[in-house]
Amino acid sequence: MAFHVYIIFSAKLNKYYVGYTENIATRLLQHNGGDSAFTSKADDWTLRYSEIFSTRQEAHKRELEIKKKKSRTYIEWLISSAG
């Protein structure tokens, strides 16, 4: 089973959100459906970036690494470097 670290973006809020999941498609539907407190303020979340890991622990560690930087510049660099 694969785990994904993902970055989604809302144009309405002009914000990024970083998370991890087993199923990106289902999780994106949840974000746009208001099932998450932070992302419930918008319904236009789009996937901008993802990485795949073989374990939940690896994915969670990577999610925390990205969040720890607290940098929009770093997130935008990640997205642009993946293109």
LUMNUPA-706319 format. One record per residue: chain; x, z negated, y of N, C-alpha, C in turn. Coordinates in nm, 3 decimals. Atoms other than C-alpha are relative to their C-alpha. Layout:
% LUMNUPA-706319
SEZA_A_X_Z_Y_X_Z_Y_X_Z_Y;
...
% end
This chain:
% LUMNUPA-706319
SEZA_A_0.084_0.000_-0.118_0.000_0.000_0.000_0.088_0.000_0.124;
SEZA_A_-0.076_-0.010_-0.124_0.127_0.088_0.348_-0.066_-0.079_0.112;
SEZA_A_0.047_0.071_-0.117_0.096_-0.112_0.667_0.052_0.073_0.123;
SEZA_A_-0.032_-0.076_-0.120_0.100_0.044_1.012_0.006_-0.090_0.121;
SEZA_A_-0.005_0.057_-0.134_0.217_-0.087_1.346_-0.048_0.112_0.090;
SEZA_A_0.057_-0.106_-0.081_0.020_0.099_1.609_-0.008_-0.043_0.146;
SEZA_A_0.020_0.022_-0.143_-0.010_0.136_1.984_-0.117_0.089_0.040;
SEZA_A_0.114_-0.075_-0.050_-0.342_0.237_2.135_-0.005_-0.014_0.152;
SEZA_A_0.006_-0.001_-0.147_-0.423_0.317_2.498_-0.143_0.022_0.045;
SEZA_A_0.130_-0.019_-0.064_-0.736_0.287_2.712_0.024_0.053_0.141;
SEZA_A_-0.010_-0.055_-0.136_-0.754_0.514_3.018_-0.087_-0.080_0.097;
SEZA_A_0.089_0.079_-0.086_-1.045_0.306_3.153_0.071_-0.124_0.054;
SEZA_A_-0.070_0.122_-0.038_-0.829_-0.008_3.158_0.144_0.026_0.044;
SEZA_A_-0.141_-0.033_-0.023_-0.493_0.171_3.192_0.090_-0.103_-0.066;
SEZA_A_-0.074_0.101_0.075_-0.362_-0.064_2.924_0.031_0.049_-0.141;
SEZA_A_-0.039_-0.023_0.138_-0.183_-0.047_2.591_-0.033_-0.125_-0.082;
SEZA_A_0.020_0.111_0.093_-0.255_-0.262_2.287_0.086_0.028_-0.122;
SEZA_A_-0.088_-0.012_0.117_-0.010_-0.323_2.001_-0.058_-0.085_-0.111;
SEZA_A_0.050_0.075_0.114_-0.124_-0.428_1.655_0.055_0.054_-0.130;
SEZA_A_-0.036_-0.054_0.130_-0.079_-0.376_1.283_-0.121_-0.009_-0.092;
SEZA_A_0.115_-0.011_0.087_-0.319_-0.284_1.006_0.034_0.076_-0.127;
SEZA_A_-0.014_-0.082_0.121_-0.360_-0.133_0.660_-0.066_0.136_0.019;
SEZA_A_0.076_-0.123_-0.017_-0.602_0.134_0.784_-0.021_0.027_0.149;
SEZA_A_0.006_-0.028_-0.144_-0.552_0.282_1.130_-0.137_0.054_0.042;
SEZA_A_0.129_-0.060_-0.039_-0.875_0.486_1.133_-0.109_-0.106_0.012;
SEZA_A_0.100_0.106_-0.004_-1.093_0.186_1.050_0.026_-0.095_0.116;
SEZA_A_-0.035_0.094_-0.107_-0.906_-0.038_1.293_-0.032_0.059_0.137;
SEZA_A_0.031_-0.064_-0.127_-0.945_0.213_1.576_-0.151_-0.003_0.027;
SEZA_A_0.146_0.011_-0.014_-1.321_0.223_1.513_-0.040_-0.141_0.040;
SEZA_A_0.029_0.139_-0.035_-1.324_-0.157_1.531_0.034_-0.028_0.146;
SEZA_A_-0.038_0.020_-0.140_-1.137_-0.155_1.862_-0.102_0.064_0.093;
SEZA_A_0.096_-0.070_-0.085_-1.374_0.101_2.012_-0.142_-0.054_-0.014;
SEZA_A_0.131_0.058_0.021_-1.674_-0.084_1.870_-0.016_-0.139_0.056;
SEZA_A_0.009_0.132_-0.063_-1.592_-0.408_2.050_0.025_-0.117_-0.093;
SEZA_A_-0.023_0.107_0.098_-1.484_-0.606_1.742_0.122_-0.086_0.029;
SEZA_A_-0.119_0.075_-0.036_-1.166_-0.733_1.908_-0.015_-0.048_0.145;
SEZA_A_0.022_0.059_-0.133_-1.173_-0.966_2.211_0.072_0.078_0.111;
SEZA_A_-0.077_-0.067_-0.105_-0.896_-0.793_2.409_-0.049_0.142_0.022;
SEZA_A_0.035_-0.141_-0.012_-1.005_-0.437_2.337_-0.148_0.026_0.021;
SEZA_A_0.144_-0.019_-0.016_-1.379_-0.496_2.370_-0.040_0.040_0.142;
SEZA_A_0.029_-0.034_-0.139_-1.356_-0.433_2.745_-0.003_0.151_0.024;
SEZA_A_0.001_-0.146_-0.012_-1.326_-0.057_2.680_-0.040_0.061_-0.134;
SEZA_A_0.040_-0.069_0.123_-1.450_0.198_2.429_0.068_0.137_-0.012;
SEZA_A_-0.070_-0.129_0.001_-1.200_0.478_2.487_0.143_-0.010_-0.054;
SEZA_A_-0.134_0.020_0.055_-0.900_0.353_2.288_0.041_0.121_-0.084;
SEZA_A_-0.054_-0.112_0.078_-0.683_0.634_2.149_0.135_-0.040_-0.057;
SEZA_A_-0.127_0.029_0.066_-0.392_0.614_1.908_0.110_0.079_0.069;
SEZA_A_-0.113_-0.066_-0.067_-0.063_0.689_2.083_0.128_-0.005_-0.083;
SEZA_A_-0.126_0.019_0.073_0.199_0.568_1.833_-0.027_-0.081_-0.125;
SEZA_A_0.006_0.085_0.119_0.242_0.432_1.481_0.130_0.009_-0.079;
SEZA_A_-0.113_0.007_0.093_0.513_0.327_1.236_-0.056_-0.052_-0.132;
SEZA_A_0.047_0.041_0.132_0.469_0.275_0.861_0.102_-0.095_-0.064;
SEZA_A_-0.082_0.099_0.069_0.601_-0.025_0.664_-0.059_-0.025_-0.139;
SEZA_A_0.047_0.021_0.137_0.580_-0.112_0.296_-0.060_-0.138_-0.022;
SEZA_A_0.058_0.133_0.017_0.490_-0.478_0.347_-0.066_-0.047_0.130;
SEZA_A_0.068_0.060_-0.116_0.260_-0.675_0.577_0.101_-0.076_0.086;
SEZA_A_-0.098_0.080_-0.073_0.553_-0.900_0.671_0.087_0.088_0.091;
SEZA_A_-0.082_-0.092_-0.081_0.765_-0.606_0.791_-0.079_0.051_0.120;
SEZA_A_0.084_-0.052_-0.108_0.477_-0.466_0.995_-0.024_-0.108_0.106;
SEZA_A_0.025_0.108_-0.095_0.399_-0.803_1.151_0.125_-0.031_0.082;
SEZA_A_-0.127_0.024_-0.070_0.766_-0.857_1.237_0.023_0.105_0.108;
SEZA_A_-0.019_-0.108_-0.097_0.782_-0.517_1.409_-0.100_-0.010_0.116;
SEZA_A_0.101_0.019_-0.105_0.457_-0.581_1.597_0.048_-0.106_0.100;
SEZA_A_-0.048_0.107_-0.088_0.603_-0.906_1.733_0.122_0.043_0.081;
SEZA_A_-0.116_-0.051_-0.074_0.930_-0.730_1.829_-0.045_0.080_0.121;
SEZA_A_0.049_-0.083_-0.110_0.737_-0.481_2.040_-0.068_-0.088_0.106;
SEZA_A_0.072_0.087_-0.093_0.512_-0.747_2.195_0.094_-0.092_0.077;
SEZA_A_-0.095_0.094_-0.061_0.807_-0.978_2.268_0.070_0.062_0.121;
SEZA_A_-0.066_-0.068_-0.113_0.959_-0.717_2.500_-0.084_-0.009_0.127;
SEZA_A_0.092_0.010_-0.114_0.651_-0.748_2.726_0.031_0.108_0.102;
SEZA_A_-0.043_-0.107_-0.088_0.742_-0.412_2.868_-0.082_0.128_-0.022;
SEZA_A_0.073_-0.126_0.005_0.513_-0.120_2.942_0.100_0.117_-0.008;
SEZA_A_-0.104_-0.104_0.001_0.827_0.086_3.003_0.051_0.022_-0.142;
SEZA_A_-0.047_-0.011_0.139_0.949_0.013_2.649_-0.106_0.067_-0.087;
SEZA_A_0.108_-0.061_0.078_0.610_0.102_2.499_-0.010_0.148_0.030;
SEZA_A_0.007_-0.142_-0.035_0.600_0.430_2.691_0.122_0.076_-0.050;
SEZA_A_-0.118_-0.063_0.056_0.956_0.504_2.581_-0.018_0.024_-0.150;
SEZA_A_0.026_-0.016_0.142_0.859_0.444_2.216_-0.091_0.121_-0.025;
SEZA_A_0.097_-0.108_0.016_0.564_0.680_2.250_0.065_0.135_0.026;
SEZA_A_-0.061_-0.128_-0.034_0.766_0.953_2.419_0.112_0.039_-0.097;
SEZA_A_-0.108_-0.031_0.093_1.055_0.925_2.172_-0.051_0.045_-0.134;
SEZA_A_0.059_-0.040_0.128_0.820_0.980_1.879_-0.047_0.144_0.000;
SEZA_A_0.058_-0.133_-0.016_0.696_1.313_2.014_0.085_0.107_-0.054;
% end
